Amino acid sequence: MKKGFTLIEITIVIIITALIIFPITIFFNSTIKSFFYGKPSNKVLEVVTDAMREVEDLLRGASEFETIESQKVKFKLKRNFGNNEYNIKISQDGDFISRTDELGSSYIPYYNNSNTPSDEKINLTINFKYYDLSFKETTDIDSVYLIEITISGEPYVNPLETPEFELKNMVRLRNR
């Protein structure tokens, strides 16, 4: 009598082992991926939060509106106790948010722009909704009392690996 395993026995053991290990590997692989890629990066959170703060600050002081659209708002802003008045436009500019005034254009936030290295650049999207005193959505420039701002961001490089982060806030206009 010969000692050892036949080729058929070894093949069956390999197949059974593979059938057991394969699902376990898939489970752990997806768990590890969701841990690393399932939450927005700190950079995305930082850029979206900074952009929201800047847009809120500008809109709170808005007085007269010229344009209200879903991705653009143009208004007058008084600074220095009303002594200086600026015409400001906040709008979607490709993958960025831009601010335009008498001094020219800049990006919101300033450090997320076309010169930023690709691995640090964040694609941003801004949307506005406008509400009147009774909290009903409006398109009438003269009745705007509240503005809902939605800013979302995702990395410029490998956007599928990090989920999009969205921030919403309501801004009550002071000069209304």
HELIX and SHEET records of a PDB file:
HELIX    1   1 LEU A    7  TYR A   37  1                                  31    
HELIX    2   2 ASN A   42  ARG A   60  1                                  19    
HELIX    3   3 SER A  118  GLU A  120  5                                   3    
HELIX    4   4 ILE A  141  SER A  143  5                                   3    
SHEET    1   A 5 ALA A  62  ILE A  68  0                                        
SHEET    2   A 5 LYS A  72  ARG A  79 -1                                        
SHEET    3   A 5 ASN A  84  ASP A  93 -1                                        
SHEET    4   A 5 PHE A  96  ASP A 101 -1                                        
SHEET    5   A 5 GLY A 104  ILE A 108 -1                                        
SHEET    1   B 3 ILE A 122  TYR A 131  0                                        
SHEET    2   B 3 LEU A 146  PRO A 155 -1                                        
SHEET    3   B 3 PHE A 165  ARG A 172 -1                                        
END                                                                             
